[in-house]
Each structure stands twice: as structure tokens, then as C-alpha cells.
């Protein structure tokens, strides 16, 4: 007998204790974003532990899921199914991770199972069967004297050492050995028996920061987590963190959910890098996830970088995270000499050096002096390729392919007499004629890294030219004389620092139709300039952009906080993030219109648009449209809830067209 009912032979029996399992099932429907109750058979009672992976039937199909908790009874009055299989008894979904995943899903108007897919790596059975690694002794307290260069640095270190919660926005000095500074903070937290999670943009930063942490905390206390590590290695490192064997986690955005024990410090380096925004639903940002973790766990939070985003400035102005900034005399000592030059066709035409190597004489002299001193020179070019974009010489209009309307460019190799080729369909246009003015002459809108390297190679024939960008990214270069041509984000570190840096085509970065164009340009410039020696050591930076522009002034004075304050004030006046919460909603025109009609916005809610996405066809129709929905920060949760409710209603009705919702996206215009 079971519960007054006769159990037939071979029939499953519910477990005697806590027979009901609350399970999150992996299903793609938004309105099913909640736990479901299943019965635990007595044969799986010992294996079905909270947090384990399960497999069960849902709507007639076998699906995966996670066991959230086991309870004595269910509020569901209907007939409950039994869980079918315990895939693994390893409790991968801890209570803290479940609470964090729910909070992130609610913030971004997403589904919890999508967050769990990002937070928990795929299972590797062979690795899971390995004996767990033994925890090593906490590291010794590291030296933190270098933080004295920043007036508020020692106070932050002291709070971390004594287990007090402290938040800060750190603006690193140019030339700062930031991996060493962050490793000192992480080791300080680990010395007190607490965990640390350090998130950086890419694998090159992971390698540098991991080496610095190992040097100070020991190899057993540090693991590296990144998506490119491979399934076995990544799962082994993740299990070491969850089981408490490792205290310090260094990684890319995949490590933001790392389940460290007793978290004491969360760090995001260079939070303006778009690699910190996850491209998978619900599209969380590393900075916001770590802030949520710091708030719920009582850990310290550090937003760090050479530049500063408007989001970081908002943390400073609201008082949530005071700034850690060096005094101006320290900034002047550490900064290279920075010169800005306006770049016009007339200036380049009169300049012999510009005609030979596409750089003005001042930049040419700076490069020649650094090379003469036996030091490498960094040349930052905004675009890769050879000549990726062309325009009409007469009317300056962009040139298009006559076959598919794609952009025309010059491929690498050959000579300048080769015809322009479409970058979409690959068809050359041997008889180009401008559709607006009829001119046959072309000019380069942007000269790519390969063409720049070719021209500089001719100007400095006795110096090696190295390229870094695309699929060929260099991690480090030697301290000898060389020209390093790199695209933004691919600048390698030079031994001893670069002697000079040339930041070309500033107008191409500043002229982008993007809300974050100014902020992103300064971030890229400062990242490159920070690799250059100080002015006292002969370091020189030349930026080709109009000196009166605020971004150029922020670079010359090395004062990104001033520019961040201007950006935040302008966005607050215009009603753009981070001053408000804003969502972009994409989808087919009719489906989007119906979605917006059903949306129950909060009192401050406002809809902008919709506007077409992409080029219209011959009839003037576009396949998809986008609308922006915004509300005050105080009603940000209400906005996310309203968007989620509208999505739930659509999936419950089994609407065929998909609507994509992204809260606080990096790209708005």
C-alpha cells in the first residue's frame, strides 16, 4: 500500500521522505519559466539530491532539468509524473547560484533556464568521476605597497583584508601593471579564506592575470575559466571551484557565475569592452551580474580599467562605488606625451611624410625617434583588411556593387590598378561609375591595417613590420625596434613598453552612428596609450583627430572621469541608458505591433519607434522592425516584468513569429 493506494507489481513508488521534487525543465517556452513538481521514485531517492541534473518527461518528450529542492508535498492537485533519470548526483545548482540565476533572469526579462545554461558548463562524465582535488592552504598576505599611488587604494585593500564590504571604481594609471594589482587584491581576499572572481575581456588578458595570481597565491589556489579552454578542462576547473578546492577564479564572461565559496571580491576589468556582454539570451552584462552577486553575498566589488564608462560613472555619482584615482602629479609622471593633430585632405596633400606613409610629419618623427632608440612603435588602425571602404572622389558618396548593392573595397595583394571588389558577393566592378554624379574616380574612406602596414614598410624599409588583428593576434612583442600595426583590442604588450604609439583615423571611430562612439573611442585610445612608456622615459602618443573635441581632450589630459561625467549628463538629459532602463524589441512588423499593443508599461514607460531594420526592398517594405521601450531606473524592474509578461502571453498562444527582447543593450542606434 502507498498513500492508501494499492501498488501493483513493477509500478514506481514515491520516496518515503520528501517525495516531491521541484524541477526547472529545459523547455523553450517563456510562459513555462517556473519550477514544476515531479515525484521522486524510491529507487532514485538517494541519488536525487538538490542541485543535481535530471531527465524526465514533459509534454510527451524527454527533457533535461535541474532539481531545485525536495519537499514533502505539492500544491498541484493533478497527477504528477515521476522523474525518469538522475543524470548525475553532483549538485551543480547550488542555492546561491539558483537565487542569482533567478535574479538575473528577472532583471533582463529572460528565462531562468537560459541563465543556467550560461552559468553551468556542460557535464563531462569522465572528469566528474575523477577524485576531487584537495584544498590547498590559503596563500600568504601579498605586498600591496603599489596601491599607495592611489589615495583611496590602501583603504580599499584594508577593507578587503578585514572582510568588510567595499565597492570602488578604479581608474588605472597609464603603464600600470594592472594584472599585478588585481592579483594582489585577489590574494588578499584568499588569504582571509574568501573567494575572488576576476573577469577580463579575452584570453590574452586571462593568461596575463592568471600568471600574476599564480605568482602570488600559488597554482593550487587559482583556476582559469574561459569558453575556449575545452569542455574537459573547463569542467574540471569549474568543479574545483564549486568543491572549494580553488579560491581565485580568473576568466572571461563565462566565469561570471563561478560558484566560489564565501565570495569576498568581484572584479571586472575594462567593463566597456563589448566582449563582456553575452550574445546569448537573456544577454546579461558581466558588470551587472557581478554587482548583483556583490549585493546579495556581501562581497566587495571593483570596476576597473584605464577608461571609464557612463555606467561606472553612475556608480560613482550615486555613491555606490567611490572612485580610486591617482593624484594629478602621479598621472603626469606616468603618462606619455600625447599630441593631437587634425587630419584633412589638404594637410595630408601638403605633407611629404603623409604622402609617403599616410601619417603626418609629427607622427613620422615620433615613430622615427622611437625606432632610432631601439624601441617598438604601435600603430593603431580602426579597421582591418586592405582598403575595406571606398567612396566617390567627387561627391564623397559610398560606392555600391551593381549586382547586390554591397560595399566595394580593394582586396589585399596585387597593385593599386586592380578593380574594386564587392565585399558581399565578391564580384569585381571593372567599369565603376558613380550612380549619383557619374564620376569614375574613387577614394578610400578607411585604409585598413594591411594597407597601412604595407605603406609603413616602404617608409621604414629597415624595420620589421608586425601585424596583429583578426585571426592573427599577437600576445606580446619584444623590446626591439619594430612597427606593430594592430586593430583596436588586438594591441600586444611590448617588453618595457612602446616608445611611441600612432592612433590613426580618429574620425573613423568618432564618426560612427553609435550612442557609445565617444566612450568606445576613448577606451580604445587609452588602452593603446597605456602600453607606451612615460614621457619621462621618452614615450610619445600621436592621435590623428581634432584637438578641440572632448574625447581628444580627455586623452591628452588623461582624464576619462571628466568625459564620463559629460556623457552621463548628456544621456540623462536625452533619456538614454544608463540614466534610464531601456529595452530594444525586434521582430516582424505585425508581430511587433501586436506585442507593443499588449505591453502594460509602468507609469514612466515610453515607446520609441518602431523603425525598420535593414534596407527596404523595392516596394519599401522591411522584414523586421525595432522599437525602443524605456522607463526610469526606479521602475526598471516593472519594465522588465511587463516585457516578460508580454512574452509569456505570446508563447502561451503559440504565436509563430519570434520577438527578441534585450534590456540595456550595448547598441541602440
Secondary structure, DSSP 4 states (H G I P E B T S, - for coil): -BTTBPPPTT---B-SSS-EEEEEE--S-GGG-S-EEEEPBGGGTTT--TT-EEEEEETTEEEEEEEEEEES--S--SPPPBP-EEEE----S-HHHHHHHHHHHHHTT--HHHHHHHHSPPP-HHHHTSPPPPPPPPPPPPP-GGGGGBTTHHHHHHHHHTT---EEEEEPPTT--HHHHHHHHHHHHHHTT-EEEEE-SSHHHHHHHHHHHHHHH-GGGEEEE-GGG-HHHHHHHHHHHHTTS--EEEESGGGTT---SSEEEEEEESTTSGGGB-SSTT--BHHHHHHHHHHHH--EEEEEESS--HHHHHHHHTTSSEEE-B-HHHHHHHSPEEEEE---HHHHHH-HHHHHHSS-HHHHHHHHHHHHTT--EEEEESS-SSB-EEEETTT-PBPB-TTT-PBEEBPSSS-TTSPEEETTT--EETT---TTT----EEEEE--HHHHHHHHHHHTTTS-EEEEBTTB--SEE-SSS-EEEEETT-PPEETT-BSEEEE--HHHHHTSS-TTHHHHHHHHHHHHHTTBPPGGGT-EEEEES-TTSHHHHHHHHT-HHHHHHHHHHHHHHHT-TTSEEEEEEEEEHHHHHHHHHH----TT-EEEEEEEES---TTS--SEEEEEEEEEGGGHHHHHHHHHHHHHHHHHTT-SS--EEEET-S---
